[in-house]
Amino acid sequence: MSASPGKSLLLRVNTADSTFVTAGGLRTKQIKRSVGKVDVTSADSAGRWQELLPGAAVQSLAFSASDFVWLNDTAYQAFRTAFDSGVMLVCQIVYPGAGYYQGNFVITQLDEQAPFDKEITSSLTIESSQTPVWSAGAPA
């Protein structure tokens, strides 16, 4: 992936009938892909070094954003409703010029900040449920 400004990374949400809208003006964001580990170390392990079983652990993808402003009420309502009712959202995490992840995500954190002398902003974290699919190019 070539160098791109961080401000170009987008979070989009499916609001209805496969219509995706951009969630907000995301100022600070982080994508974390992780995989757990399955430790199979035993008394027979050479030199007491840890041994891991490859390919057996749980994988996840999490997206966190903070200090962002909602761009429209439709996206805000989709996230708020999903959080309040505990349902999944179909989201896209778009890397400019490279491609995007699309899949089912659960909101694990949704905060709002309302400083006296600034706009209301939000922070959120979503985590994948099932396999997010990577597609090259721009989403439709």
N, C-alpha and C positions, 0 to 999 in steps of 0.2 A: 504494500500500500504506500503510495507516495505521500509526502508531507501535505497535511490539510489543517486548516484552522479548527480548533476545538469547537468553535461556535457553530460549525457546520454539521456536527453530529445531531441527529434528530430522533425524537421519540414520537411515534405516531400510534394512534389507537383506532381500532375498528369501532365505529359508532353505530353502524347499521348497514346491512346488505353489502358487506365488503367495501364500505366507504371508510377510508382512513383519513383522519385529520391530525395535524401536528398538535401535540399537547401544549407546548408553551415555549417561551423564550428561555432556554436552558442555559444558565450561566456556568454552573459547575456540575460536571457529570463524571461518572466512573462506571466502567463495565468490568465485571469480574467473572472470569471463567475459571471454574475450579473443579477439581476431581478429588474425591476422598482417597483413602488408602486402605488396603486390606493387608494387615501385618501377619505374615506367616513365619515369623522368627521362632525358632525352637532351640532347645539345648544343643542340637546338632548344627546350628548355624555357624559357619566358619568365622572364627575370631569374635564371636558374639555380635557380629554385625547384623543390623536389621535387614530382613528380607521382605520384599513387598510382592504381592501377586498382581502382575500387570493386567489391566483391562477388567478388573473385577469390582471396582469401586463406583460409587455414585458420582455423576457429573452434574454440574449446575451452571447456569448463567444468571447473573444478577446485574441489574442496572440501577444505579443510584443517581439522583439529581437533587441539587439543593439550590436555594436562592433563585428560583425561577418564577416567571410570571405566566399565568395561563393566558393563551392567545384567544381562546373563545370559550363560551359557556358550555358548548357541546362536549368538548374534551373534559372539562372540569366535572361536569355532571356524570360522565361515563366513569371516571375514576372514583368519584365520591360514592356513587351508587354501588359500584363493584366492591369498594372497601366496606361500606356499611352492610351489604348483603353477603359478603364473603364469597363472591363468584369470581371466576377467571375473566381476564380480558385477552383479546387477541391484539398483540402489539407488534410494531416493527421498530427495530433499532437500526437506523440508517447511517452508514458510513459514507460520507460524500465521495463520489467517484469510484467506490470500491464495490459496494453491495449492501446487503441488509440481512439481519436476522428477523424471522417472523415466527411467532408461536404463541402458545398460551402462557400467560403470566399471572401470578397472584401478587396482589399488593401486600407487602409485609410491613410497610410504614408509610404514613401520609400525615405530614405536619404542615401547619400554616403559621407564618410569622407575620405580625402586623406592627411594625415599628411606627412610632408616632409621626415621624417626619419623612417616611418613604412609602412606597407601594406595598401592598400585601403580596407576600411571596410564599412559595410552598417548597417542601422537600418530600421526596418519595423514594421508596425502594420497591422494585418489582423483582420477582424471582421466577425462573422458568418452571413450568410444569410440563413434563414430557420433553421431547426433543425440539428445540428451536431450529428452524431450517434456514441455512445460509443460501442466499441467491446473489449471483453477481449482477452488477448493474443497478440502475435506479428502479425503485418500486413503481408499479402502475398507479 
